[in-house]
Amino acid sequence: MTRKILYILSIAGLFLSVSLQAQDAQLKNKYEDKIRGARFIPYLNYPGAPFLNDKFLLGELEMLDGTTIKNIGLNYGCYRDELIYYNTDISTQIVVDKNSLKGFSFTDKRGIKRTFRRQSYNGSFKGDCFFEVLSDGDISLLSYRKVNLEASDTYDSKTGMSFQPAYTYFLYAADKGYIPLNMNRSSLLAKFNKQNQKLARKTLRKNGIIVSDEASFVQAWEVIYENGILPEFK
């Protein structure tokens, strides 16, 4: 009798597992139907890294209609400023229609969540772009992770061309626009008036922050901003 009950329970468990998997597949397909896009056209084979990551990483999409699609394989193509997802049903890489997105995020190999927003820019480059949000707030610190194909004299480039990073950085406020800046202490401080520059320098010294890389650059901005020291938008 006990064996019969265990057998019935195991069969019931199997059917429940299959049912849940089917529901998950239906849910996934339902969400994937919302993703508009076209097949990814591979980049030309030059030295360098045209992608932000060397493989697809699990992330999520925030659609324009407010839908969030999670646990989907994503990679960001810096060369063309395009988001690519891997469609497991047809084993194909798809470029997501940029106009259908508010943004996207993924967790990198270090376990850090990285968030990108679609925003319009009319400066040195124009149109809707994906900006990485390095620090969020009423004034945000953003990076445009562009990679260019440029002439190169490196030994591994037989064609004389290679993919080169050309990242740019901005302070951004929705009601004031963008402030371009370089990733160094002098450029950051130059965005403040004289009085606030003094306060910013004092704040950085007090907190022992030396700007030497992107992480310390972000830290410097956040400490300054948290102390209520604001830049000038011109």
N, C-alpha and C positions, 0 to 999 in steps of 0.2 A: 504493500500500500504506500509506504514511504517513497519507494523508488518511483512509483507511478506519479505521485504528487510532484516529486523533483523533476521528472520528465516533462510534466505539463507546464511547470513553472519555467523550465529552460526554454521550451518551445514558445511560451508566451513572451519571455524576454527577448528571444530572437526576433519575433514579429515586431515587438516594440522598437527594437534597435533599427530594423529595416525601415519601419514606419518613420522614425525620427530622421534617419538619413535621407529618406525620400522628401520629407518636409523641408530639411535643410537645403537639399538640391533645388526644390521648387522655389524656396525663398531666394536662394542665390540667383537662379535664373530670372526670377521676377525683378530683382534689382539690376542684374546685368542688362536686362532689356532697356533700362533707363540710360545706359551708357551709349551715347552717340560717338561715332568716330570712324576712322578709316585705317586700313592696314598700314603698319609702320614700314616706311621705306628705309632700308639700312643706310647708315652713313658711309661715306667713302673710307677706304682702308688706309688711314694715315696714322702715324705715331701720335700718342697723346690720348687723353680721355675725354671723349665727347659727351659721356654720361656722368651724372653726379655720383652714381654707384656702379660697382662692377658686376652687380647682379640685381635681379628683382627682389624687393623687400616688401614684407607685408605692411599695408597701410590702409588708409580710408579716403574716400572721396566725399566732398561736401558739394552736392549738386545745387544748381541755381534755385530749384524749387524747394530746397530745404532737406531733401532726402540725404541720408548718410549711408554710404555703402562701405562696410568694414571688411577686413581680412581679405584684401585683394592684392595681388602682386603688382607692385608699381616700380617704375624707374623714371627718372627725370632726364630728358635729353637736353643738356645745356646748349648744345650747338644750335638747335632750332627752337629752343624754348618751348618744348612740348612734353606733355605727360604721356607716358606709355604704360599700358597695363597688359598683363598676360592673360588672355582668354583661354582658360583651361579646357573649355568645351571643344574648341576648334584648334587648340594648340597654336595660337597665333598672337602676335604682338599687335596691339591696337593703339593708335594715337587718339586720345580722348579729345573730343571737340571742346576747345578751350572755352567757347561761349556758353557751354552748358554747366560750367563749374564756378563755384565760389572759391574753392581752393582744395587742397589735399594735404595729407600728412603721412609720414611713415616713421617707423622706428629703425634707426641705423644700427650698424654692427656693434656699436658701443652701448646700445640700449637706450639711446637718447631719442626722444620724439622730436622730429623736425617738421615744421609747419610752413606751408606756402599759401599765399593769397593771390588771387587774380586782381590786378589793379591796372588802371589806365595811367600812362605816362606820356608826356609830350615834350620831353627834353631832348637829349642827344640821341635817343631812340624813341620811337612813337608807337602808340597802340597799347593793347592789353598785354600785360606780361605777368609771369609768375614771379613773385618776390618772396624770398624766404624771410620769415619773421624772426629776427634774432632777439628782439625784446619788444613786448607788446604793451600798449598803453595809449593814452590820449596823444602822446607823441611816441611813435614806434621807430625802432631801428631795423631797417630792411637791407637785404642784399639781393642784387640781381646776379644770379649765378651763370653768367654768359660765358661761353667758350667759343673762340674764333678759330678759323682755319687760316693760318698765317705762314709766311715764308719762314723757313727754318734752316739753320746750318748745322743742326745736330747730326751726329754720325749715323743715327738710326733712321734718318729720313732720306731715302734714296731719291725721292721726288722733290726734295727741297721744301716740303710743306709739312706742317704738323698742327694738331689741335692744341691751342694755348688758352689757359684760363684768363678771363678778362673781367673778373668780378668787380662790381661797383656797389657802393654803399650810400644809404640815404637815411636822413631823419624825415619822418612823415607824420603830418597831422591832417585829418580829413578836411578840416575847414581852412587849412593854410597851404597845403601842398607839400612839395619835396625840398629838402636841402641836401644836395650832393656833398659827399665828403670822402676823403681818403682814409684808409685804415691806419691812422697814426694819431698820436696825442696832439700834435700841433694842429692838424686839420680839425680835430674835434673841438679844441679850445677856441679856434678861430671863428666858430659859429656863435660865440657869445659876445655880448658887449664887454667893455673893459672891466666894469665892476663885477660882472658874473664870471669873467675869466679868472679874476683873482680868487673868487669864491670856489670856482671849480678846481683850480690848482691846489688850494688849501685842502679841499676835500679829498683829492687824490693822494696828497702827501699824508694826510691824517689816516687814510685807510691803507697806506702802503702799496698802492696800485701803480705798477709800471707797465705801460702799454708796449707789449712785445709781439703779440700775435692777435688773432681774431678773438679768442676767448677773453683775453685781458682787455681788449678794446670794448667788447660788450660789457664787461664788468665795470669798466671806467664810466661808460655812459649810464649804466643803471645806478651806480652810486651817486653820480651827479644829479640825475633826474629825481631820485628818491629824496634828495635834499632840497628839492624845489628850485633848483637852478635851471632856468629855461633858456634855450637858444633863441636867436633872432631869425624870424622868417622874413626874407626880403623878396 
